[in-house]
Amino acid sequence: MNQISPLAFVHPEAKLGDNNIIGPFCYIEKNTVIGDNNVMQNSVTINYGARIGNNNEFFPGASISTKPQDLKFKGEESLCQIGDSNSIRENVTISRGTASKGITIVGNNNLLMENMHVAHDCVLGSRLIIGNSTKFGGEVVIDDDAIISATVLTHQFCHIGGFVMIQGGSKFSKDIPPYIIAGKDFGYYCGVNLIGLRRHGFSNELINNIHEAYRLLYSKGIIEEGIQEIQKNIAPCKEIDYIIDFVRSSQRGIVRPLVG
């Protein structure tokens, strides 16, 4: 049985699962689907087009599936999909999709900290930690297990790889390949995320191979030549293939080391 505060508004056409807690001053619009065992503390807004899984917790002021902040948006049907077991803290805003992709996606087991923003058509993976007041432009893609510190500004269309650590206060307009630390004012490669990889159970041999792959990648002025050096000198495995595929598919170019 759902526990719905008499001070909350739930549209008659909203579809709710079982055992949800909906606190006072929550507002749930029509064309929303909410699974089971979700907790919505006071003053949470679930807007048109939201699709929410199970076991999520939404803190006061969170606004999910908001109208996109995109002047090209003309009211087309679109969705905002939230997976399972996410912690979405105070004043987080997540926009729904536009005609470009039609959906904004947040995966499972993520921690989205206070006042951060996910723009239209973003795709966020699972097991992410995203710090206070970090902002993602439209159509940003973030792979699993990334840690993004507070007040990070990410340009639209950027791709952030898995297992990265991004320094607080950074600004990025380039893609950030997997397994690295990135930071400083305009976004630079700052080395391999050594501690993070060890915490995820990466062996020393594998970490050394990842480190060597980036040394070779950045040792050449042309990225494709660096990739060829990786393929010549390092035995293939899924982690090295992930780096190569990520770099080759980058549409914005990747962050580089700071020189000088």
Order of alpha helices (4+ residues) and beta strands (2+ residues): beta-beta-beta-beta-beta-beta-beta-beta-beta-beta-beta-beta-beta-beta-beta-beta-beta-beta-beta-beta-beta-beta-beta-beta-beta-beta-beta-beta-alpha-alpha-alpha-alpha
